[in-house]
Amino acid sequence: MVDLPRDSFDADVGFVRMRYSWSTALFGSAFVQYNAQTKQLVTNARINLRYAPMSDVFLVYTERRNQGDGITNERSVALKATKLFAF
């Protein structure tokens, strides 16, 4: 319960976090959260490939959806690459 000066409300939030390693260079993780107050489900999944020391490629999928009507409010896929340059 959250108490504010003018009002108070309850927010029931549940989440699941999963991690998996296929090898020492390939990792995956997922985070799923449900907010009963707004009836929204948020999903975030990531695959991480480490191809050299301190150099990675990330593929990230994010989605936010209303559970009441099934409308997807937000969906994105992002690709990020990092490379360590020694000089």
Residue frames as qw, qx, qy, qz and C-alpha x, y, z in Angstrom:
[[0.000, 0.890, 0.456, 0.000, 0.00, 0.00, 0.00],
 [0.394, 0.222, 0.007, 0.892, 1.20, 3.47, -0.87],
 [0.172, -0.806, -0.481, 0.299, 0.06, 6.35, 1.35],
 [0.317, 0.378, 0.158, 0.855, 0.09, 9.81, -0.19],
 [0.013, 0.100, 0.378, -0.920, -0.99, 13.08, 1.44],
 [0.506, 0.113, -0.045, -0.854, -4.32, 13.10, -0.46],
 [0.893, 0.116, -0.169, -0.402, -4.89, 9.45, -1.27],
 [0.387, -0.422, 0.820, 0.015, -3.63, 5.90, -0.90],
 [0.825, 0.329, -0.230, -0.399, -3.69, 2.89, -3.20],
 [0.765, -0.267, 0.579, 0.085, -2.56, -0.71, -3.51],
 [0.520, 0.641, -0.468, -0.316, -0.35, -1.87, -6.37],
 [0.868, -0.154, 0.472, 0.001, 0.01, -5.60, -6.90],
 [0.441, 0.733, -0.480, -0.194, 3.08, -6.25, -9.04],
 [0.888, -0.201, 0.409, 0.066, 4.49, -9.68, -9.81],
 [0.373, 0.768, -0.472, -0.219, 7.58, -10.56, -11.81],
 [0.955, -0.058, 0.247, 0.152, 9.65, -13.47, -13.08],
 [0.132, 0.837, -0.496, -0.191, 13.33, -13.27, -13.99],
 [0.968, 0.048, 0.227, 0.100, 15.13, -16.02, -15.91],
 [0.065, 0.803, -0.546, -0.231, 18.76, -16.41, -16.96],
 [0.958, 0.095, 0.263, 0.061, 20.38, -19.08, -19.10],
 [0.063, -0.734, 0.577, 0.352, 23.90, -19.68, -20.43],
 [0.923, 0.361, -0.041, -0.126, 24.35, -21.75, -23.55],
 [0.817, 0.203, -0.193, 0.504, 28.15, -21.43, -23.33],
 [0.495, -0.489, -0.178, 0.696, 30.79, -19.16, -21.81],
 [0.165, -0.088, 0.279, 0.942, 30.18, -16.67, -24.64],
 [0.297, -0.319, -0.544, -0.717, 26.39, -16.84, -25.21],
 [0.009, -0.222, -0.730, 0.646, 23.90, -15.76, -22.54],
 [0.232, -0.480, -0.545, -0.647, 20.20, -15.09, -22.41],
 [0.045, -0.231, -0.658, 0.715, 17.91, -13.41, -19.90],
 [0.211, -0.516, -0.572, -0.602, 14.25, -12.49, -19.64],
 [0.004, 0.168, 0.562, -0.810, 12.20, -10.33, -17.27],
 [0.246, -0.477, -0.656, -0.530, 8.39, -10.44, -17.25],
 [0.018, -0.136, -0.543, 0.829, 6.37, -8.14, -14.98],
 [0.185, -0.575, -0.687, -0.404, 2.61, -7.86, -14.44],
 [0.040, -0.019, 0.358, -0.933, 0.99, -4.81, -12.81],
 [0.025, -0.499, -0.866, 0.024, -2.54, -5.60, -11.57],
 [0.023, 0.631, 0.292, -0.719, -3.33, -1.91, -11.03],
 [0.269, 0.564, -0.309, -0.717, -2.85, -0.98, -14.71],
 [0.867, 0.234, 0.421, -0.127, -3.39, -4.53, -16.06],
 [0.467, 0.787, -0.383, -0.126, -0.17, -4.31, -18.06],
 [0.933, -0.150, 0.230, 0.233, 2.33, -7.02, -18.89],
 [0.169, 0.890, -0.403, -0.130, 5.92, -5.93, -19.63],
 [0.961, 0.007, 0.184, 0.207, 8.36, -8.35, -21.26],
 [0.118, 0.881, -0.446, -0.106, 12.08, -7.75, -21.73],
 [0.960, -0.029, 0.226, 0.166, 14.29, -10.46, -23.30],
 [0.103, 0.884, -0.430, -0.152, 17.99, -10.18, -24.10],
 [0.961, 0.100, 0.060, 0.252, 20.61, -12.31, -25.82],
 [0.147, -0.906, 0.373, 0.138, 24.25, -11.45, -25.22],
 [0.927, 0.259, -0.024, 0.269, 27.09, -12.78, -27.39],
 [0.345, -0.841, 0.337, 0.246, 30.60, -12.10, -26.06],
 [0.858, 0.501, -0.017, 0.114, 32.85, -12.46, -29.10],
 [0.563, 0.411, -0.376, 0.610, 36.06, -11.04, -27.56],
 [0.430, -0.385, -0.538, 0.615, 37.12, -9.85, -24.10],
 [0.007, -0.547, -0.290, 0.785, 34.98, -6.82, -23.15],
 [0.244, 0.197, -0.472, -0.824, 33.32, -6.88, -26.60],
 [0.333, 0.293, 0.846, -0.298, 29.66, -7.89, -26.87],
 [0.255, -0.162, -0.530, -0.793, 26.65, -7.97, -29.17],
 [0.238, 0.244, 0.726, -0.597, 23.24, -7.57, -27.49],
 [0.250, -0.287, -0.640, -0.667, 19.85, -8.27, -29.04],
 [0.093, 0.186, 0.650, -0.731, 17.02, -6.87, -26.87],
 [0.235, -0.430, -0.679, -0.546, 13.25, -7.33, -27.28],
 [0.051, 0.165, 0.555, -0.814, 10.85, -5.20, -25.20],
 [0.255, -0.416, -0.653, -0.580, 7.06, -5.27, -25.18],
 [0.145, 0.132, 0.570, -0.798, 4.39, -3.56, -23.04],
 [0.290, -0.258, -0.739, -0.551, 0.82, -4.79, -23.49],
 [0.510, -0.180, 0.290, -0.790, -2.58, -4.17, -21.90],
 [0.052, 0.015, 0.997, -0.047, -4.03, -7.45, -20.68],
 [0.408, 0.413, 0.539, -0.611, -7.65, -6.25, -20.59],
 [0.630, 0.661, 0.080, -0.400, -7.97, -5.53, -24.31],
 [0.862, 0.055, 0.378, 0.334, -4.77, -7.18, -25.63],
 [0.404, 0.903, -0.016, 0.146, -3.51, -3.98, -27.25],
 [0.769, -0.081, -0.057, 0.632, 0.28, -3.71, -27.54],
 [0.100, -0.972, -0.097, 0.189, 1.32, -0.26, -26.32],
 [0.019, 0.850, -0.504, -0.153, 5.01, -0.57, -27.09],
 [0.956, 0.031, 0.242, 0.164, 7.24, -3.02, -28.92],
 [0.209, 0.888, -0.397, -0.100, 10.89, -2.63, -29.82],
 [0.950, 0.003, 0.066, 0.305, 13.90, -4.62, -30.95],
 [0.007, -0.948, 0.316, 0.043, 17.36, -3.18, -30.40],
 [0.919, 0.149, -0.089, 0.354, 20.80, -4.34, -31.48],
 [0.192, -0.942, 0.276, -0.025, 23.86, -3.03, -29.68],
 [0.896, 0.191, -0.179, 0.359, 27.51, -3.87, -30.35],
 [0.325, -0.907, 0.262, 0.054, 30.50, -2.94, -28.23],
 [0.861, 0.331, -0.172, 0.345, 34.17, -3.36, -29.11],
 [0.543, -0.770, 0.126, 0.312, 37.21, -2.79, -26.91],
 [0.630, 0.693, -0.143, 0.321, 40.01, -1.00, -28.73],
 [0.714, -0.561, 0.031, 0.417, 43.41, -1.17, -27.05],
 [0.517, 0.730, -0.026, 0.447, 45.80, 1.64, -27.89]]
